[in-house]
């Protein structure tokens, strides 16, 4: 599966197993994810692709905000809660 910025993923390994995150950045075999609460935009979690499960839910609005650098943590929390 190809991961995109703004996509919701679920962690399948580690201390955060089962938690939902939003992809902030992709880099080779890794993605950087944040949820706005435990993992903020300023310090995203680096996860291997084999340790996450993707969904087909992608927010183009959140992706545009992340790419422009204007996204805030409360926006990620609100999107994940809905």
C-alpha positions as CSV (number, residue, x, y, z in Angstrom):
1,X,0.0,0.0,0.0
2,X,1.2,3.5,-0.9
3,X,0.9,5.9,2.1
4,X,0.0,9.5,1.6
5,X,0.2,12.6,3.7
6,X,-3.1,13.1,5.6
7,X,-3.9,9.3,5.6
8,X,-5.2,7.6,8.7
9,X,-3.1,4.6,9.8
10,X,-3.2,2.3,12.8
11,X,-0.1,1.1,14.6
12,X,0.3,-2.7,14.7
13,X,3.4,-2.9,16.8
14,X,5.1,-1.2,19.7
15,X,3.8,0.6,22.8
16,X,1.3,2.5,20.7
17,X,-0.2,-0.7,19.3
18,X,-3.8,-0.1,18.1
19,X,-3.7,3.7,18.1
20,X,-4.8,5.8,15.2
21,X,-2.4,8.3,13.7
22,X,-2.2,10.6,10.7
23,X,0.7,10.4,8.2
24,X,2.8,13.6,8.4
25,X,5.7,12.6,6.1
26,X,6.8,9.6,4.1
27,X,10.5,8.7,3.7
28,X,11.5,5.4,2.0
29,X,10.5,2.5,4.3
30,X,9.3,4.8,7.0
31,X,6.5,7.2,7.7
32,X,6.2,9.9,10.3
33,X,2.9,9.9,12.2
34,X,1.2,12.2,14.7
35,X,-2.1,12.2,16.6
36,X,-2.0,15.7,18.1
37,X,-2.1,14.4,21.6
38,X,0.7,12.0,22.6
39,X,2.6,12.6,19.4
40,X,2.6,16.2,18.3
41,X,3.3,17.7,14.9
42,X,6.6,19.1,16.3
43,X,7.8,15.6,17.3
44,X,6.2,12.9,15.0
45,X,6.8,9.2,15.6
46,X,8.9,7.4,13.0
47,X,7.3,4.1,12.1
48,X,8.4,1.3,9.7
49,X,5.9,0.5,7.0
50,X,5.5,-3.1,8.3
51,X,4.4,-1.8,11.7
52,X,1.4,0.2,10.5
53,X,-1.9,-0.7,8.8
54,X,-3.3,1.8,6.4
55,X,-6.8,2.8,5.7
56,X,-8.4,4.3,2.6
57,X,-9.5,7.4,4.6
58,X,-7.4,10.4,3.5
59,X,-8.3,14.0,4.4
60,X,-7.2,16.3,1.5
61,X,-7.9,19.3,3.8
62,X,-5.5,18.0,6.5
63,X,-3.0,17.0,3.9
64,X,-3.0,20.6,2.4
65,X,-2.6,22.1,5.9
66,X,0.4,19.8,6.7
67,X,2.1,20.5,3.4
68,X,1.7,24.3,3.8
69,X,2.9,24.1,7.4
70,X,-0.2,25.6,9.0
71,X,-1.6,22.5,10.5
72,X,-2.1,22.5,14.3
73,X,-2.4,19.6,16.8
74,X,-6.0,20.3,17.7
75,X,-6.9,19.8,14.0
76,X,-5.4,16.3,14.0
77,X,-7.2,15.5,17.2
78,X,-10.5,16.7,15.9
79,X,-10.1,14.8,12.6
80,X,-9.2,11.5,14.4
81,X,-12.2,11.9,16.9
82,X,-14.7,12.3,14.1
